[in-house]
Amino acid sequence: MANTKVCKGCLKELPLENFGVAKTNKDGREGKCRKCRENQRPKVTKTCLYCGEVFQNTRSNSKFCSHKCQGDSRKEKLTVNCSYCGNEKSIVPSLFKRLENFYCNQSCRTEHLKIIMQAENNPNYARINTNCSGCGESITIQPFRLEKHKFQFCSNDCYKKNIGKFHRGENNPMWNGSLSSEERIKMRALPEYRGWRKEVYEKDSYTCQHCLDKTGGNLVAHHLYSWNRYPNLRFDVNNGITLCKDCHKDFHKHYGYGDNTEEQFVTWESLGR
């Protein structure tokens, strides 16, 4: 096997190690030696960060005209003063050209930023006035929040208390527009019912008020005065009580479903079941 090859660029017969492997044939460099391929690459004009000499290189991110300048730049240091405490610090020339402030350590940087980033110098300083979507109280917020969030609240508690009313009925992503009002009442597929059920659970600390079961997913909100007979009490929190599924089933086993009353519940409770 021949250990030499003729370069298609300079037409010289050179050892194989002078060629390497060209990436593709599209750039027309395949079959050429490294030197010919290097000369064929497009070059950019740069200024050496160390000596200031103008040079050309095929790499657009080159910072130095030679390895010597690159090595010397690492050896040479400039003395600057810490922008916070004033102590002297040595840095490389490239950092001096790129940065405005210099620090001894992260602690100095943190303390200095507390000073220079106050008021108008802080990018988060600019705020606008608006009203809380929950209680209507006047609040100030960052402008980007109006673009990012449809509703604004003065506090997390106000958010929890009021966000639900903006997602009821047709505004709820789970809204089924094919149901009639009568079907919604029968299925209890009403936002008001879901809100009432949650308030009953919270009132009773998510605990069955008969057997004290706290198992998640095993609780129901029971109407003391039944849904069908007392429509004016359907969403009265005081007309609801938390029971586990077994206790709820046992109550209706004795008194049936519908036309139930609080008196029935008191009697059932007294039986100790």
C-alpha positions in Angstrom: 0.0 0.0 0.0 1.4 3.4 -1.0 2.3 5.7 1.9 2.1 8.9 -0.3 -0.6 10.7 -2.1 -0.8 13.5 -4.7 -2.6 16.6 -3.4 -5.3 17.9 -5.8 -4.5 21.5 -4.7 -0.7 21.9 -4.8 -0.2 18.8 -6.9 2.6 17.6 -4.6 3.2 14.0 -3.6 3.0 14.1 0.2 2.8 11.5 3.0 -0.7 10.3 3.9 -0.5 11.9 7.4 -0.5 15.4 5.7 -4.0 14.8 4.4 -6.3 13.8 7.2 -10.0 13.4 6.4 -12.1 16.0 4.7 -15.6 16.3 6.0 -17.5 16.4 2.8 -17.0 16.8 -1.0 -19.4 19.7 -1.2 -16.7 22.3 -0.2 -14.2 21.0 -2.8 -11.5 20.2 -0.3 -11.6 16.4 -0.5 -8.3 15.0 -1.8 -6.3 18.1 -0.7 -3.6 18.3 2.0 -4.3 20.1 5.2 -2.3 23.2 4.2 -4.4 23.6 0.9 -7.6 23.0 2.8 -6.6 25.6 5.4 -5.8 28.2 2.7 -9.1 27.5 1.1 -11.2 28.3 4.2 -12.7 31.8 4.4 -10.8 34.0 6.8 -12.0 36.8 9.1 -10.1 39.9 10.2 -9.6 40.1 14.0 -7.6 42.3 16.4 -5.4 40.5 18.9 -6.6 41.2 22.5 -3.0 41.1 23.8 -0.7 42.9 21.3 -3.4 44.8 19.3 -2.1 43.5 16.0 -4.6 42.9 13.2 -4.6 39.4 11.9 -6.7 37.0 9.8 -7.9 33.6 10.9 -10.4 31.0 9.7 -12.0 30.9 13.2 -14.4 33.7 13.9 -14.0 33.3 17.7 -10.2 33.8 17.7 -9.0 36.3 20.2 -5.2 36.2 19.8 -2.9 36.3 16.8 -0.6 33.6 18.0 -0.2 31.0 20.7 2.5 33.2 22.2 0.1 36.1 22.7 -2.4 33.8 24.1 0.1 32.4 26.7 1.5 35.8 27.5 -2.0 37.2 28.1 -2.5 34.6 30.8 0.7 35.5 32.5 0.2 39.3 32.5 -2.2 40.6 35.1 -3.6 44.0 35.8 -4.2 45.4 39.3 -7.6 46.8 40.0 -9.5 47.8 43.1 -12.6 46.0 44.4 -15.6 48.1 43.5 -17.1 47.5 47.0 -14.3 47.3 49.6 -11.4 48.9 47.6 -8.9 46.1 48.1 -6.5 45.3 45.3 -7.2 42.4 43.0 -5.3 41.0 40.0 -7.2 40.2 36.8 -6.4 39.3 33.2 -6.6 42.1 30.6 -9.6 40.6 28.8 -11.7 40.9 32.0 -10.6 44.6 32.3 -12.0 45.4 28.9 -15.2 43.4 29.3 -16.3 44.3 32.9 -17.1 47.6 34.6 -16.9 46.4 38.2 -14.5 44.0 39.9 -14.8 42.2 43.2 -12.7 40.3 45.7 -15.3 37.6 46.1 -19.0 36.8 45.8 -19.7 38.5 49.1 -18.4 41.9 47.9 -20.4 41.5 44.7 -23.6 40.8 46.5 -23.2 43.7 48.9 -22.3 46.1 46.1 -25.3 45.0 44.0 -27.6 45.9 46.9 -26.3 49.5 46.6 -26.2 50.0 42.8 -29.4 48.1 42.0 -31.7 50.3 44.1 -34.7 52.2 42.8 -34.6 53.1 39.1 -31.4 51.1 38.6 -33.2 47.9 39.4 -34.8 46.3 36.3 -37.8 45.2 38.4 -38.3 48.8 39.7 -40.8 49.9 37.1 -44.3 49.1 38.4 -47.8 50.1 37.4 -51.0 50.6 39.3 -54.0 48.2 38.9 -56.8 46.7 41.0 -56.9 43.3 42.6 -59.2 41.0 40.6 -60.5 39.5 43.9 -61.3 42.4 46.4 -60.7 45.4 44.1 -57.9 46.8 46.3 -55.4 49.0 44.5 -52.1 47.3 44.0 -48.8 47.9 42.1 -47.3 45.2 39.9 -44.6 44.7 37.3 -45.8 45.4 33.8 -45.0 41.9 32.4 -47.5 40.4 34.9 -50.4 42.0 33.0 -49.3 40.3 29.8 -48.6 36.9 31.5 -51.6 36.7 33.9 -55.2 37.6 33.1 -56.1 38.1 36.8 -54.1 40.0 39.5 -54.4 39.5 43.2 -53.2 41.4 46.2 -52.2 38.3 48.2 -52.2 34.5 48.0 -55.1 34.3 50.4 -57.1 36.6 48.1 -56.2 34.4 45.1 -57.4 31.2 46.8 -60.6 32.9 47.9 -61.6 34.4 44.6 -59.9 32.6 41.7 -62.7 30.0 41.5 -65.3 32.5 40.5 -63.4 33.2 37.3 -63.5 29.5 36.2 -67.2 28.8 36.8 -69.8 27.8 34.3 -68.8 28.3 30.7 -65.3 29.6 31.8 -64.5 26.2 33.3 -62.4 24.1 30.9 -64.5 21.1 32.0 -67.8 22.8 31.0 -70.2 20.6 29.1 -72.3 22.8 26.9 -74.6 20.0 25.8 -76.3 19.7 29.3 -79.5 21.6 30.1 -80.1 23.4 33.4 -82.4 20.6 34.5 -79.7 18.0 33.8 -77.1 20.0 35.6 -79.3 20.2 38.7 -80.0 16.5 38.6 -76.4 15.5 38.1 -75.2 18.2 40.5 -72.8 19.3 37.7 -72.9 22.9 39.0 -69.9 25.0 39.9 -71.8 26.1 43.0 -72.2 22.5 44.1 -68.4 21.8 43.8 -67.7 25.0 45.8 -70.2 24.0 48.4 -68.8 20.5 48.7 -65.3 21.9 49.2 -66.5 24.3 51.9 -68.2 21.5 53.7 -65.0 19.4 53.7 -63.0 22.4 55.0 -65.5 23.1 57.7 -65.2 19.5 58.9 -61.3 19.4 58.4 -61.7 16.7 55.7 -62.9 14.2 58.4 -66.0 12.0 58.6 -68.1 13.4 61.4 -69.4 10.0 62.4 -66.4 7.6 62.4 -63.5 10.2 62.1 -62.2 8.6 58.9 -59.7 10.8 57.1 -58.9 8.6 54.1 -58.5 10.7 50.9 -61.0 9.9 48.2 -63.3 8.2 50.7 -65.3 11.2 51.7 -68.7 12.6 50.6 -70.6 15.8 51.5 -74.1 14.8 52.8 -77.1 17.1 52.8 -78.8 17.1 56.2 -82.0 18.4 54.5 -82.2 16.6 51.1 -81.3 18.1 47.8 -84.6 17.3 46.1 -87.0 18.6 48.8 -85.1 21.7 50.1 -83.7 23.5 47.0 -83.2 26.7 49.0 -80.7 24.8 51.3 -78.7 23.1 48.5 -75.7 25.4 48.8 -76.0 26.3 52.5 -72.7 25.1 54.1 -74.5 24.6 57.4 -76.8 22.1 55.7 -73.8 19.9 54.8 -71.8 17.4 56.8 -68.8 15.3 55.9 -69.2 11.5 56.0 -67.1 8.6 54.7 -68.7 6.4 52.0 -69.5 3.6 54.4 -71.3 5.9 56.9 -73.1 7.7 54.1 -74.3 4.4 52.6 -75.4 3.1 56.1 -77.5 6.3 56.7 -79.3 6.0 53.3 -79.8 2.3 53.9 -82.0 3.1 56.9 -83.7 6.3 55.6 -83.6 5.9 51.8 -82.5 8.5 49.2 -84.5 11.7 49.0 -86.8 13.6 51.4 -84.1 13.3 54.2 -84.0 15.6 57.2 -81.6 16.6 59.9 -83.8 14.9 62.5 -83.3 11.6 60.7 -79.5 12.2 60.8 -79.6 13.0 64.6 -81.6 9.8 65.2 -79.2 7.7 63.1 -76.2 9.2 65.0 -77.8 8.3 68.3 -78.0 4.6 67.2 -74.2 4.5 67.3 -73.8 2.9 64.0 
